[in-house]
Amino acid sequence: MNIVVAESAGFCFGVKRAVSMVEEQIELHPDKKIYTYGPIIHNENVVEHFRQQGVEVMEEDSDPASYEKGIVILRSHGVSKKVQESIMAAGHTVVDATCPFVKKIHNLAKDASEKGDYIIIIGDRSHPEIQGICGWIEGRDFTCIETEEEAENFSLDDSTRKITVLSQTTFNHKKFHDLVEILGKKGYDIYALNTICNATEERQDEAARIAGEVDVCLVIGGRNSSNTRKLYDICRQKCPETYFLETADDLNREVLCSARSVGITAGASTPAKIIQEVISKCQK
Ligand code: SF4
């Protein structure tokens, strides 16, 4: 049986970096209290693994001062300036594991707003990444746009004011261009920067390609991981024999009996160890 494993399966660059920063802090400071601001990734296995090594999750929206002083590691999708400052003001040391691609958006939002631009963020306003980005805008003079209707309805009192448009890293490229086009037709002075990260799209394209070439496709990830569910849907369209696994225990060997080829991919928060366990089970 031929097993094809997607190169882009599992952690992206930013998540890998954040997880290794937690490992590094555990090693460097065995005597200190270590927290992650919210779960470091949306994977209970990983969070539990760190919990057993003494890493506690600091609840978002809680008061950092109510926790024993320690090291607080910020997640890959970042936090607002206010949150970062409140953690430091409570006497904790901040270790910033914000993905450099997200940090770049924080800096762009901050610089453009300091120059007086109005900021439009294209993305899901309820997502922590967007909330973090909005929290770096000086003067809080901004709006979030996610749908064509919102873009159509947008208007600014001062039509001569420059507008900087930024996007959530995981937003869809085509949708971003469509929304910018709608905004562009309104006659404002718009400077749009596509700040979408390609990691998600590359993972989805590779998954679709592999699913189209194999008899059985296995998609590994948490049941509540939206990017894994999306991968599953993409693969299922190309390969009817697509299965969703959380761990190797979910793999029913019978589905592999008549398969000559198996494709394996995984969501952005699936650890390499779980992917490897599924590969080993297939090989057996
Ligand atoms: Fe991963 Fe891209 Fe998000 Fe960074 S910006 S955490 S690389 S998906």
Boltz pocket constraint, residues with backbone or C-beta under 6 A from the ligand:
constraints:
  - pocket:
      binder: B
      contacts: [[A, 12], [A, 13], [A, 14], [A, 15], [A, 76], [A, 77], [A, 99], [A, 100], [A, 101], [A, 102], [A, 169], [A, 170], [A, 197], [A, 198], [A, 199], [A, 200]]
      max_distance: 6.0
